[in-house]
Amino acid sequence: GTVLAGAGVGTLYAVEIDPRRADITRKHCEGLPVVVEQCSSMEYMPPQGVGFGWFDSLPDLRVPEFRRYYPAFEPGALVAFHDTAPHHGAQLWEDILGLESEGLLLPIRLRTPRGVVVAEVVKDDRGG
């Protein structure tokens, strides 16, 4: 939020299911271009035109969240999936590779201590 405020562009949308954590986040981000939605990530739908998405919820939800939010991403948007290092298990990475095989994204796996995958969202001229 601070970076967006400094740049004078953009809004950060955060989704938090826990009401207490959502309230704490709202207070922490007061005065910044941050909207905190208190709901399930699988109930939320971001506004159109998203340029970046960070997926750091429950590991089993990250790919379903991406699929749900896919229509809102701009062609060429970037997304990142946290906790993709081998010690977290192979399933998330395999699911991300599945998205790649479907033509939905182009991933790069970064071998940070916890693991991060950064990917470009792929859409054709018709938006899907």
C-alpha positions in Angstrom: 0.0 0.0 0.0 2.8 2.4 0.8 4.5 1.8 -2.5 1.2 2.3 -4.4 0.6 5.5 -2.4 4.0 6.8 -3.3 3.6 6.0 -7.0 0.1 7.6 -7.0 -1.4 4.6 -8.9 -3.2 1.4 -8.1 -5.1 -0.2 -5.3 -4.1 -3.2 -3.3 -7.0 -5.7 -2.5 -6.4 -8.0 0.4 -8.7 -10.9 1.3 -8.8 -12.2 4.8 -11.4 -14.7 6.2 -10.6 -14.0 9.9 -12.6 -10.9 11.0 -10.0 -10.0 13.7 -7.1 -10.1 11.3 -9.1 -8.2 8.7 -9.8 -5.4 11.2 -6.1 -5.3 12.2 -5.1 -5.0 8.6 -7.6 -2.3 7.9 -6.2 -0.2 10.8 -2.6 -0.9 9.8 -3.4 0.3 6.2 -5.5 3.3 7.1 -4.9 6.2 4.7 -3.3 3.9 2.1 -4.9 2.7 -1.2 -5.7 -0.7 0.4 -9.1 -2.4 0.4 -9.4 -5.3 2.9 -12.2 -7.7 2.1 -13.3 -9.9 5.0 -14.5 -13.1 3.3 -13.4 -16.4 1.9 -11.0 -16.1 -1.0 -13.3 -18.5 -2.9 -16.3 -16.1 -2.5 -14.3 -13.0 -3.5 -14.0 -11.8 -7.1 -11.5 -9.0 -7.8 -12.4 -6.1 -10.0 -11.4 -6.3 -13.7 -8.0 -5.1 -14.7 -5.8 -6.8 -12.1 -2.1 -6.5 -13.0 -0.5 -8.5 -10.2 -1.8 -11.3 -7.8 0.0 -12.8 -4.8 -1.3 -16.2 -3.7 -0.4 -17.1 -0.1 -3.5 -18.7 1.3 -3.8 -22.4 2.2 -1.7 -24.3 -0.3 -4.7 -26.3 -1.5 -6.6 -23.1 -2.4 -3.9 -21.3 -4.4 -4.6 -22.9 -7.8 -8.4 -22.8 -7.4 -8.1 -19.1 -6.4 -6.0 -18.4 -9.5 -8.7 -20.2 -11.7 -11.5 -18.1 -10.0 -9.6 -14.8 -10.4 -8.3 -15.6 -13.9 -11.1 -13.5 -15.7 -10.0 -10.4 -13.8 -6.4 -10.5 -14.8 -5.1 -8.4 -17.6 -3.2 -10.2 -20.4 0.4 -10.2 -19.3 -0.4 -9.7 -15.6 2.0 -11.3 -13.2 1.0 -13.7 -10.4 3.1 -15.2 -7.7 2.6 -18.4 -5.7 4.3 -18.6 -2.3 5.7 -21.7 -0.5 6.7 -23.7 -3.6 10.1 -25.0 -2.3 10.5 -28.7 -2.5 10.3 -29.1 1.3 6.6 -27.9 1.1 5.8 -30.9 -1.1 5.4 -31.2 -4.8 1.7 -30.8 -5.3 1.5 -27.0 -5.6 4.3 -27.0 -8.1 2.7 -29.8 -10.1 -0.6 -27.9 -10.1 1.1 -24.8 -11.4 2.7 -26.9 -14.2 -0.8 -28.0 -15.0 -1.9 -24.4 -15.4 1.0 -23.9 -17.7 0.1 -27.0 -19.8 -3.5 -25.5 -20.1 -1.9 -22.4 -21.6 -3.0 -20.2 -18.7 0.4 -19.0 -17.4 4.1 -19.1 -18.0 5.8 -19.9 -14.7 9.4 -19.4 -13.4 10.3 -21.2 -10.2 12.5 -19.2 -7.9 14.5 -21.3 -5.4 14.2 -19.0 -2.4 14.2 -20.6 1.0 10.4 -21.0 1.0 10.0 -21.0 -2.7 8.2 -18.6 -5.0 6.8 -19.1 -8.5 6.3 -15.9 -10.6 4.2 -16.4 -13.7 2.9 -14.3 -16.6 -0.9 -14.7 -17.1 -1.6 -15.8 -20.7 -4.7 -14.7 -22.5 -5.5 -14.6 -26.2 -7.0 -11.6 -28.0 -10.5 -12.7 -26.9 -9.6 -12.4 -23.2 -9.3 -16.1 -22.4 
